[in-house]
Amino acid sequence: MSSFTTFLIGYIIFTIGLCIAAYLLHIQTQWIVVGAIMLVGIGILTATQRTKPRDR
């Protein structure tokens, strides 16, 4: 498994945990969905930046 995949899986697990916590705090579902989409996007950007080969 590549480091990109490992990073992304970890970030998705983190996002799921935050969504469950938000649900238990009775936050409206629409805001949980918006937050989850934003976190997954940030996770993809971060994983890409950390795992792409450096240009020389």
GULONU-575697 format. One record per residue (C-alpha): residue in one letter; x, y, z. Coordinates in Angstrom, 2 decimals. Each point is the difference from the previous one (the first is absolute). Example, Ala and Ser with C-alpha at 12.3 -4.5 7.8 and 13.67 -1.06 7.14 Angstrom:
2
REC res       u       v       w
REC   A   12.30   -4.50    7.80
REC   S    1.37    3.44   -0.66
//
This chain:
56
REC res       u       v       w
REC   M    0.00    0.00    0.00
REC   S    1.40    3.39   -0.95
REC   S    0.58    2.76    2.53
REC   F   -2.69    2.06   -1.76
REC   T   -2.59   -2.72    0.59
REC   T    1.05   -0.51    3.61
REC   F   -0.16    3.73    0.71
REC   L   -3.40    0.33   -1.66
REC   I   -1.49   -2.99    1.86
REC   G    1.20    1.45    3.29
REC   Y   -1.47    3.39   -0.83
REC   I   -3.34   -1.55   -0.97
REC   I   -0.10   -1.90    3.31
REC   F    0.74    3.28    1.78
REC   T   -2.82    1.71   -1.93
REC   I   -2.46   -2.78    0.89
REC   G    0.92    0.40    3.67
REC   L   -0.64    3.74   -0.14
REC   C   -3.34   -0.57   -1.74
REC   I   -1.09   -2.44    2.71
REC   A    1.02    2.49    2.69
REC   A   -1.93    2.78   -1.75
REC   Y   -3.06   -2.27   -0.24
REC   L    0.20   -0.80    3.72
REC   L    0.18    3.75    0.70
REC   H   -3.28    0.41   -1.94
REC   I    1.45    2.15   -2.77
REC   Q   -2.27    0.28   -3.03
REC   T    0.62   -2.63   -2.66
REC   Q    0.53    2.55   -2.77
REC   W    2.98    1.49    1.87
REC   I    1.45   -3.43    0.70
REC   V   -0.12   -0.77   -3.74
REC   V    1.57    3.34   -0.90
REC   G    2.78   -0.54    2.54
REC   A    0.63   -3.54   -1.20
REC   I    0.31    1.10   -3.63
REC   M    2.42    2.75    0.98
REC   L    2.12   -2.35    2.13
REC   V    0.22   -2.61   -2.76
REC   G    1.08    2.73   -2.44
REC   I    2.66    1.24    2.40
REC   G    1.14   -3.59    0.52
REC   I    0.43   -0.56   -3.74
REC   L    1.94    3.25   -0.40
REC   T    2.24   -0.79    2.96
REC   A    0.62   -3.58   -1.11
REC   T    0.92    1.17   -3.49
REC   Q    2.42    2.62    1.30
REC   R    1.72   -2.41    2.37
REC   T    0.37   -2.91   -2.41
REC   K    0.75    1.56   -3.38
REC   P    3.59   -0.26   -1.17
REC   R    2.03    3.19    0.25
REC   D    0.98    1.71   -3.25
REC   R    3.73    0.48   -0.44
//
